[in-house]
Amino acid sequence: MPRSLMKSNRFGLLLRLLLLSNPAVTLHAAPLYAVGVLAHDRGPFSDRHEDGVDLNVEIQFVPLSIIPYSVRPHLGTTLNFNGDTSVAYGGLSWRLYDTPRGFLDGIVSLAVHDGPLSKDKQGCKTRSDCGFGVRMLPRLGMEIGYRITSGRSMGLFYDHMSHKWVIGGENEGIDHIGLRYRQAF
């Protein structure tokens, strides 16, 4: 084996050992579940036409690579118990900022909802009380968290589901904001 290849293999092994010894990186490499209580249709882009307190449940899988702060797939649901819109989603989360005690995650996903596709055209024009237009919508979000222990954290969570400027037609859009508990497993 050429000497340069042996050195690069040793360097790669050393780099992996150093990264895996960092508790923040190790925690981020573990799969986790999140459970939260979210305010329904509340947030900076909300029109507040729906109401309630929602249950959010999510599983985040191991990152797609061993690079720190890498992208990890997630699947989840946000359930509304007042008869308004519930959502199932799948997508990607990534660590934007990380310290031993806190983190900031970005979220991009696709959501399927059970809300109305269209409503009264006049109400949509005058009161912005529209349907969602399509069944599958882009979903963006973020979570700012505090680590309680190496495997548990609490986070302030926000997401927005909408197709504004992507697809024409009615676009109700919806926000969720609340607290989530996260546990590595």
Secondary structure, DSSP 8 states (H G I E B T S, - for coil): --HHHHHHHHHHHHHHHHHHHSHHHHHHHS-EEEEEEEEET-STT----S--EEEEEEEE---SSSSTT--EEEEEEEEESSSS--EEEEEEEEEEEE-SSEEEEEEEEEEEE-S-S---HHHHHHH-----SSSEEEEEEEEEEEESSSSEEEEEEEEEE--TTTS-S----EEEEEEEEEEE-
